[in-house]
């Protein structure tokens, strides 16, 4: 009898878009890193997408404007090579241009 693969943790990078019917509202995008337990990268991707879709919502703010949060894309899924613990790196991405990163990631320049 074949054993089932042991579940592992994956880090899934997801992008969400927040929009509104309010005049002049500019969409706001957020990047979220979600831990997913799965037996394969394919299963982790499918599970991450399902979890992200489950987080979609729509509500009225205090000005009676409709705010919508929608799953935009799954950017990456990486197998975590260790058990999650305090101080562990959950996700790592590499890039060649720090100035381009600073232009995108406003908090990096603070």
DSSP file (Angstrom, degrees, kcal/mol; ACC not computed):
  #  RESIDUE AA STRUCTURE BP1 BP2  ACC     N-H-->O    O-->H-N    N-H-->O    O-->H-N    TCO  KAPPA ALPHA  PHI   PSI    X-CA   Y-CA   Z-CA
    1    1 A X              0   0    0      0, 0.0     2,-0.3     0, 0.0     0, 0.0   0.000 360.0 360.0 360.0 134.0    0.0    0.0    0.0
    2    2 A X        -     0   0    0      1,-0.1     2,-0.2     0, 0.0     0, 0.0  -0.620 360.0-127.7 -81.2 135.2    1.3    3.4   -0.9
    3    3 A X        -     0   0    0     -2,-0.3     2,-0.2     1,-0.1     3,-0.1  -0.551  24.4-111.4 -79.4 146.7    1.5    6.0    1.8
    4    4 A X        -     0   0    0     -2,-0.2    -1,-0.1     1,-0.1     3,-0.1  -0.519  43.2 -96.1 -71.4 143.8   -0.1    9.4    1.3
    5    5 A X        -     0   0    0     -2,-0.2     2,-0.3     1,-0.1    -1,-0.1  -0.325  42.3-108.9 -60.3 143.4    2.4   12.2    1.0
    6    6 A X        -     0   0    0      1,-0.1    -1,-0.1    33,-0.1    32,-0.1  -0.570  36.5-111.3 -73.8 132.5    3.1   14.1    4.3
    7    7 A X        -     0   0    0     -2,-0.3     2,-0.3    30,-0.1    32,-0.3  -0.365  37.7-171.2 -63.9 143.5    1.6   17.6    4.3
    8    8 A X  E     -A   38   0A   0     30,-3.4    30,-2.7    32,-0.1     2,-0.4  -0.832  25.2-103.4-126.4 165.9    4.0   20.4    4.3
    9    9 A X  E     -A   37   0A   0     71,-0.3    71,-2.7    -2,-0.3     2,-0.3  -0.775  33.5-170.8 -94.2 140.4    3.7   24.2    4.8
   10   10 A X  E     -AB  36  79A   0     26,-2.9    26,-2.7    -2,-0.4     2,-0.6  -0.928  20.3-133.2-123.2 149.4    3.8   26.5    1.8
   11   11 A X  E     -AB  35  78A   0     67,-3.0    67,-2.3    -2,-0.3     2,-0.5  -0.933  24.0-164.4-102.2 121.0    4.0   30.3    1.7
   12   12 A X  E     -AB  34  77A   0     22,-2.9    22,-2.8    -2,-0.6     2,-0.6  -0.917   9.0-149.0-109.2 129.1    1.5   31.7   -0.8
   13   13 A X  E     -AB  33  76A   0     63,-2.8    62,-2.8    -2,-0.5    63,-1.1  -0.874  23.4-178.5-100.2 118.3    1.8   35.3   -2.0
   14   14 A X  E     -AB  32  74A   0     18,-3.1    18,-3.0    -2,-0.6     2,-0.4  -0.875  17.8-149.7-119.5 147.1   -1.6   36.8   -2.8
   15   15 A X  E     -AB  31  73A   0     58,-2.6    57,-3.0    -2,-0.3    58,-1.6  -0.971  14.0-170.5-118.3 133.0   -2.7   40.2   -4.1
   16   16 A X  E     -AB  30  71A   0     14,-2.7    14,-2.2    -2,-0.4     2,-0.4  -0.868  11.0-146.1-117.7 153.0   -6.0   41.7   -3.2
   17   17 A X  E     -AB  29  70A   0     53,-3.0    53,-2.8    -2,-0.3     2,-0.5  -0.982   5.1-160.6-120.8 128.6   -7.7   44.8   -4.7
   18   18 A X  E     +AB  28  69A   0     10,-3.4    10,-2.5    -2,-0.4     2,-0.3  -0.942  22.8 167.7-106.6 126.0   -9.9   47.1   -2.6
   19   19 A X  E     - B   0  68A   0     49,-2.7    49,-2.9    -2,-0.5     2,-0.3  -0.831  15.4-162.0-133.1 170.5  -12.2   49.3   -4.7
   20   20 A X  E     - B   0  67A   0     -2,-0.3    47,-0.2    47,-0.2     5,-0.1  -0.985  30.8-130.1-151.2 156.6  -15.2   51.6   -4.1
   21   21 A X  S    S+     0   0    0     45,-1.3     2,-0.1    -2,-0.3    46,-0.1   0.378  72.2 121.9 -86.3   3.7  -18.1   53.2   -6.0
   22   22 A X  S >  S-     0   0    0     44,-0.3     3,-1.9     1,-0.1    -2,-0.2  -0.419  77.2 -98.0 -67.4 139.2  -17.1   56.5   -4.3
   23   23 A X  T 3  S+     0   0    0      1,-0.3    -1,-0.1    -2,-0.1    -2,-0.1  -0.348 106.0   7.4 -58.6 132.4  -16.2   59.3   -6.8
   24   24 A X  T 3  S+     0   0    0      1,-0.2    -1,-0.3    -3,-0.1     2,-0.2   0.484  87.1 154.2  77.4   3.0  -12.5   59.6   -7.3
   25   25 A X    <   -     0   0    0     -3,-1.9     2,-0.5    -5,-0.1    -1,-0.2  -0.478  32.2-150.6 -68.6 129.1  -11.6   56.5   -5.3
   26   26 A X        -     0   0    0     -2,-0.2    -8,-0.1    -7,-0.1    -1,-0.0  -0.858  26.5-105.8 -98.3 132.8   -8.3   55.0   -6.4
   27   27 A X        -     0   0    0     -2,-0.5     2,-0.4     1,-0.1    -8,-0.2  -0.230  29.9-146.3 -56.6 145.1   -8.0   51.2   -6.0
   28   28 A X  E     -A   18   0A   0    -10,-2.5   -10,-3.4     2,-0.0     2,-0.4  -0.960  10.9-157.0-114.8 131.4   -5.8   50.0   -3.2
   29   29 A X  E     -A   17   0A   0     -2,-0.4     2,-0.4   -12,-0.2   -12,-0.2  -0.865   6.7-168.0-111.3 143.2   -3.8   46.8   -3.6
   30   30 A X  E     -A   16   0A   0    -14,-2.2   -14,-2.7    -2,-0.4     2,-0.5  -0.982  12.8-146.4-131.0 144.2   -2.5   44.6   -0.8
   31   31 A X  E     -A   15   0A   0     -2,-0.4     2,-0.4   -16,-0.2   -16,-0.2  -0.928  20.5-172.6-107.8 130.6    0.0   41.8   -0.8
   32   32 A X  E     -A   14   0A   0    -18,-3.0   -18,-3.1    -2,-0.5     2,-0.6  -0.972  17.3-149.9-127.1 137.6   -0.6   39.0    1.7
   33   33 A X  E     -A   13   0A   0     -2,-0.4     2,-0.4   -20,-0.2   -20,-0.2  -0.940  22.6-171.5-108.9 117.0    1.6   36.0    2.6
   34   34 A X  E     -A   12   0A   0    -22,-2.8   -22,-2.9    -2,-0.6     2,-0.4  -0.883  21.0-130.7-113.4 135.8   -0.6   33.1    3.7
   35   35 A X  E     -A   11   0A   0     -2,-0.4     2,-0.4   -24,-0.2   -24,-0.2  -0.734  28.3-172.5 -83.4 131.2    0.6   29.8    5.2
   36   36 A X  E     -A   10   0A   0    -26,-2.7   -26,-2.9    -2,-0.4     2,-0.6  -0.989  16.7-148.0-127.4 131.8   -1.0   26.8    3.5
   37   37 A X  E     +A    9   0A   0     -2,-0.4     2,-0.3   -28,-0.2   -28,-0.2  -0.894  40.2 139.9 -99.6 123.0   -0.7   23.2    4.5
   38   38 A X  E     -A    8   0A   0    -30,-2.7   -30,-3.4    -2,-0.6     3,-0.1  -0.961  57.8-124.6-155.8 166.9   -0.7   20.9    1.5
   39   39 A X  S    S+     0   0    0     -2,-0.3     2,-0.3   -32,-0.3   -33,-0.1   0.499  93.6  17.1 -97.2  -5.8    0.8   17.7    0.1
   40   40 A X  S  > S-     0   0    0    -32,-0.1     4,-2.4     1,-0.1     5,-0.1  -0.980  76.7-109.9-156.5 163.5    2.0   19.3   -3.2
   41   41 A X  H  > S+     0   0    0     -2,-0.3     4,-2.6     2,-0.2     5,-0.2   0.882 119.4  53.4 -64.2 -37.7    2.6   22.7   -4.8
   42   42 A X  H  > S+     0   0    0      2,-0.2     4,-2.3     1,-0.2    -1,-0.2   0.921 110.5  45.9 -63.5 -43.9   -0.4   22.2   -7.0
   43   43 A X  H  > S+     0   0    0      1,-0.2     4,-2.6     2,-0.2    -2,-0.2   0.894 111.9  52.3 -65.5 -39.1   -2.7   21.5   -4.0
   44   44 A X  H  X S+     0   0    0     -4,-2.4     4,-2.7     2,-0.2    -2,-0.2   0.909 109.6  49.4 -62.9 -42.2   -1.2   24.5   -2.1
   45   45 A X  H  X S+     0   0    0     -4,-2.6     4,-2.4     2,-0.2    -2,-0.2   0.937 113.1  45.9 -61.8 -47.4   -1.9   26.8   -5.1
   46   46 A X  H  X S+     0   0    0     -4,-2.3     4,-2.1     1,-0.2    -2,-0.2   0.906 114.7  47.8 -63.3 -41.7   -5.5   25.6   -5.3
   47   47 A X  H  X S+     0   0    0     -4,-2.6     4,-2.7     2,-0.2    -2,-0.2   0.899 110.6  51.3 -66.8 -40.9   -6.0   25.9   -1.6
   48   48 A X  H  X S+     0   0    0     -4,-2.7     4,-2.6     2,-0.2    -2,-0.2   0.918 110.9  48.6 -62.2 -43.7   -4.5   29.4   -1.5
   49   49 A X  H  X S+     0   0    0     -4,-2.4     4,-2.6     2,-0.2    -1,-0.2   0.909 112.0  49.1 -62.9 -41.8   -6.8   30.5   -4.3
   50   50 A X  H  X S+     0   0    0     -4,-2.1     4,-1.9     2,-0.2    -2,-0.2   0.916 112.6  47.4 -64.6 -43.0   -9.8   29.0   -2.5
   51   51 A X  H  X S+     0   0    0     -4,-2.7     4,-0.8     2,-0.2    -2,-0.2   0.916 112.6  49.8 -63.1 -42.4   -8.9   30.7    0.8
   52   52 A X  H >X S+     0   0    0     -4,-2.6     3,-1.0     1,-0.2     4,-0.5   0.914 109.3  50.5 -63.8 -43.4   -8.3   34.0   -1.0
   53   53 A X  H >< S+     0   0    0     -4,-2.6     3,-1.1     1,-0.3    -1,-0.2   0.873 106.3  57.4 -61.3 -35.8  -11.7   33.8   -2.7
   54   54 A X  H 3< S+     0   0    0     -4,-1.9    -1,-0.3     1,-0.2    -2,-0.2   0.698 101.4  56.8 -67.9 -19.4  -13.3   33.1    0.7
   55   55 A X  H << S+     0   0    0     -3,-1.0    -1,-0.2    -4,-0.8    -2,-0.2   0.553  79.1 114.8 -88.2  -9.1  -11.8   36.4    2.0
   56   56 A X    <<  +     0   0    0     -3,-1.1     2,-0.3    -4,-0.5    14,-0.2  -0.340  43.3 164.2 -61.7 142.7  -13.5   38.5   -0.7
   57   57 A X  E     -C   69   0A   0     12,-1.8    12,-3.0     2,-0.0     2,-0.3  -0.966  30.1-153.3-154.3 166.9  -16.1   40.8    0.8
   58   58 A X  E     +C   68   0A   0     -2,-0.3     2,-0.3    10,-0.2    10,-0.2  -0.984  24.9 158.1-145.8 136.7  -18.3   43.9    0.1
   59   59 A X  E     -C   67   0A   0      8,-2.5     8,-3.5    -2,-0.3     2,-0.5  -0.969  39.4-107.5-153.8 166.5  -19.6   46.3    2.7
   60   60 A X  E     -C   66   0A   0     -2,-0.3     6,-0.2     6,-0.2     2,-0.0  -0.870  32.6-147.0-100.0 130.1  -20.9   49.9    3.2
   61   61 A X    >   -     0   0    0      4,-2.5     3,-2.0    -2,-0.5    -1,-0.0  -0.194  40.8 -82.4 -84.0-175.1  -18.6   52.3    5.0
   62   62 A X  T 3  S+     0   0    0      1,-0.3    -1,-0.1     2,-0.1    -2,-0.0   0.643 130.8  55.2 -66.1 -13.5  -19.7   55.2    7.2
   63   63 A X  T 3  S-     0   0    0      2,-0.1    -1,-0.3     0, 0.0     3,-0.1   0.219 118.4-109.9-101.2  13.4  -20.4   57.3    4.1
   64   64 A X  S <  S+     0   0    0     -3,-2.0     2,-0.4     1,-0.3    -2,-0.1   0.753  73.0 141.9  62.7  27.1  -22.7   54.7    2.6
   65   65 A X        -     0   0    0    -43,-0.0    -4,-2.5   -45,-0.0     2,-0.5  -0.791  55.1-118.0 -95.1 141.5  -20.1   54.0   -0.1
   66   66 A X  E     - C   0  60A   0     -2,-0.4   -45,-1.3    -6,-0.2     2,-0.5  -0.686  27.2-164.3 -83.0 125.9  -19.7   50.4   -1.2
   67   67 A X  E     -BC  20  59A   0     -8,-3.5    -8,-2.5    -2,-0.5     2,-0.4  -0.936   4.7-167.0-109.8 130.2  -16.2   49.0   -0.5
   68   68 A X  E     -BC  19  58A   0    -49,-2.9   -49,-2.7    -2,-0.5     2,-0.5  -0.967  10.1-164.0-121.1 133.7  -15.2   45.8   -2.3
   69   69 A X  E     +BC  18  57A   0    -12,-3.0   -12,-1.8    -2,-0.4     2,-0.4  -0.977  20.3 178.6-114.2 120.3  -12.3   43.6   -1.5
   70   70 A X  E     -B   17   0A   0    -53,-2.8   -53,-3.0    -2,-0.5     2,-0.4  -0.953  34.2-114.1-127.6 141.1  -11.5   41.1   -4.3
   71   71 A X  E     +B   16   0A   0     -2,-0.4   -55,-0.2   -55,-0.2     3,-0.1  -0.590  33.8 178.9 -68.5 126.5   -8.8   38.5   -4.8
   72   72 A X  E     -     0   0A   0    -57,-3.0     2,-0.3    -2,-0.4   -56,-0.2   0.865  51.1 -24.9 -99.9 -51.1   -6.6   39.7   -7.7
   73   73 A X  E     -B   15   0A   0    -58,-1.6   -58,-2.6   -21,-0.0     2,-0.7  -0.994  42.2-120.9-164.2 155.4   -3.9   37.1   -8.2
   74   74 A X  E     -B   14   0A   0     -2,-0.3   -60,-0.2   -60,-0.2     3,-0.1  -0.922  31.8-178.4 -96.3 114.3   -1.7   34.3   -6.8
   75   75 A X  E     -     0   0A   0    -62,-2.8     2,-0.3    -2,-0.7    -1,-0.2   0.881  56.8 -14.6 -85.0 -41.7    1.8   35.6   -7.3
   76   76 A X  E     -B   13   0A   0    -63,-1.1   -63,-2.8     2,-0.0     2,-0.4  -0.993  44.7-154.4-161.4 154.5    3.9   32.8   -5.9
   77   77 A X  E     -B   12   0A   0     -2,-0.3     2,-0.4   -65,-0.2   -65,-0.2  -0.984  19.8-177.0-135.2 126.3    3.9   29.6   -3.9
   78   78 A X  E     -B   11   0A   0    -67,-2.3   -67,-3.0    -2,-0.4     2,-0.3  -0.984  27.3-122.0-128.1 135.7    7.0   28.4   -2.1
   79   79 A X  E     -B   10   0A   0     -2,-0.4     2,-0.5   -69,-0.2   -69,-0.2  -0.558  27.3-130.6 -69.2 130.5    7.6   25.3   -0.1
   80   80 A X        -     0   0    0    -71,-2.7   -71,-0.3    -2,-0.3     4,-0.1  -0.759  10.7-152.6 -84.2 127.7    8.8   26.1    3.4
   81   81 A X  S    S+     0   0    0     -2,-0.5     2,-0.3   -73,-0.1    -1,-0.1   0.253  72.3  32.8 -86.7  13.0   11.9   24.0    4.2
   82   82 A X  S    S-     0   0    0    -73,-0.1     2,-0.4     3,-0.0   -73,-0.2  -0.938  93.9 -82.3-155.8 169.5   11.3   24.0    7.9
   83   83 A X        -     0   0    0     -2,-0.3    -2,-0.1     1,-0.1   -75,-0.0  -0.693  57.9-101.5 -79.8 135.1    8.6   24.0   10.6
   84   84 A X        +     0   0    0     -2,-0.4     2,-0.3    -4,-0.1    -1,-0.1  -0.324  57.9 153.8 -58.1 134.6    7.3   27.6   11.3
   85   85 A X    >   -     0   0    0     -3,-0.0     3,-2.1     4,-0.0    -3,-0.0  -0.952  50.7 -57.8-154.1 170.0    8.8   29.1   14.4
   86   86 A X  T 3  S+     0   0    0     -2,-0.3     0, 0.0     1,-0.3     0, 0.0  -0.272 121.8   9.7 -55.7 129.7    9.6   32.4   16.0
   87   87 A X  T 3  S+     0   0    0      1,-0.3    -1,-0.3    -3,-0.0     2,-0.1   0.442  91.7 143.1  82.3   0.4   12.0   34.5   13.8
   88   88 A X    <   -     0   0    0     -3,-2.1     2,-0.5     1,-0.1    -1,-0.3  -0.470  57.6-113.3 -74.9 144.3   11.7   32.1   10.8
   89   89 A X        -     0   0    0      1,-0.2     3,-0.1    -2,-0.1    -1,-0.1  -0.669  31.1-175.6 -75.4 122.8   11.7   33.6    7.3
   90   90 A X        +     0   0    0     -2,-0.5     2,-0.3     1,-0.3    -1,-0.2   0.828  66.2   7.5 -89.3 -36.2    8.3   32.9    5.8
   91   91 A X        -     0   0    0    -58,-0.0     2,-0.4     2,-0.0    -1,-0.3  -0.998  59.6-171.1-150.5 143.9    8.9   34.3    2.3
   92   92 A X        -     0   0    0     -2,-0.3     2,-0.3    -3,-0.1    -3,-0.0  -0.998   4.5-180.0-138.2 132.9   11.8   35.6    0.3
   93   93 A X        -     0   0    0     -2,-0.4     2,-0.3     2,-0.0    -2,-0.0  -0.971  14.9-144.7-131.0 152.5   11.9   37.3   -3.0
   94   94 A X        +     0   0    0     -2,-0.3     2,-0.3     2,-0.0    -2,-0.0  -0.849  18.4 172.7-117.8 149.4   14.9   38.5   -5.0
   95   95 A X        -     0   0    0     -2,-0.3     3,-0.1     1,-0.1    -2,-0.0  -0.976  29.3-142.2-151.7 160.1   15.3   41.6   -7.2
   96   96 A X  S    S+     0   0    0     -2,-0.3     2,-0.7     1,-0.2    -1,-0.1   0.734  84.6  59.0 -97.3 -27.0   18.1   43.4   -9.1
   97   97 A X     >  -     0   0    0      1,-0.2     4,-1.8     2,-0.1    -1,-0.2  -0.871  50.6-178.1-115.5 104.4   17.1   47.0   -8.7
   98   98 A X  H  > S+     0   0    0     -2,-0.7     4,-2.9     1,-0.2     5,-0.2   0.895  87.5  56.1 -65.3 -39.3   16.8   48.4   -5.1
   99   99 A X  H  > S+     0   0    0      1,-0.2     4,-2.1     2,-0.2    -1,-0.2   0.900 107.8  48.9 -58.9 -38.7   15.7   51.9   -6.5
  100  100 A X  H  > S+     0   0    0      2,-0.2     4,-1.5     1,-0.2    -1,-0.2   0.893 111.7  49.7 -66.1 -38.1   12.9   50.2   -8.4
  101  101 A X  H  X S+     0   0    0     -4,-1.8     4,-4.0     2,-0.2    -2,-0.2   0.922 109.9  50.4 -64.5 -44.6   11.9   48.3   -5.2
  102  102 A X  H  < S+     0   0    0     -4,-2.9     7,-0.3     1,-0.2    -2,-0.2   0.883 107.9  53.6 -60.7 -38.4   12.0   51.6   -3.1
  103  103 A X  H  < S+     0   0    0     -4,-2.1    -1,-0.2    -5,-0.2    -2,-0.2   0.862 118.8  35.5 -64.7 -34.7    9.7   53.3   -5.7
  104  104 A X  H  < S+     0   0    0     -4,-1.5     2,-1.1     1,-0.2    -2,-0.2   0.909 117.5  51.5 -82.7 -47.0    7.2   50.4   -5.4
  105  105 A X    ><  -     0   0    0     -4,-4.0     3,-1.6     1,-0.2     4,-0.5  -0.759  66.0-174.3 -99.2  92.5    7.6   49.7   -1.6
  106  106 A X  G >  S+     0   0    0     -2,-1.1     3,-1.0     1,-0.3    -1,-0.2   0.798  80.0  60.8 -59.4 -32.3    7.2   53.1    0.1
  107  107 A X  G >  S+     0   0    0      1,-0.2     3,-1.3     2,-0.2    -1,-0.3   0.724  90.7  70.2 -70.2 -19.7    8.1   51.7    3.5
  108  108 A X  G <  S+     0   0    0     -3,-1.6    -1,-0.2     1,-0.3    -2,-0.2   0.780  94.3  55.0 -67.8 -25.8   11.5   50.6    2.4
  109  109 A X  G <         0   0    0     -3,-1.0    -1,-0.3    -4,-0.5    -2,-0.2   0.392 360.0 360.0 -90.1   4.6   12.7   54.2    2.1
  110  110 A X    <         0   0    0     -3,-1.3    -1,-0.2    -4,-0.1    -2,-0.1   0.434 360.0 360.0 -95.8 360.0   11.8   55.1    5.7
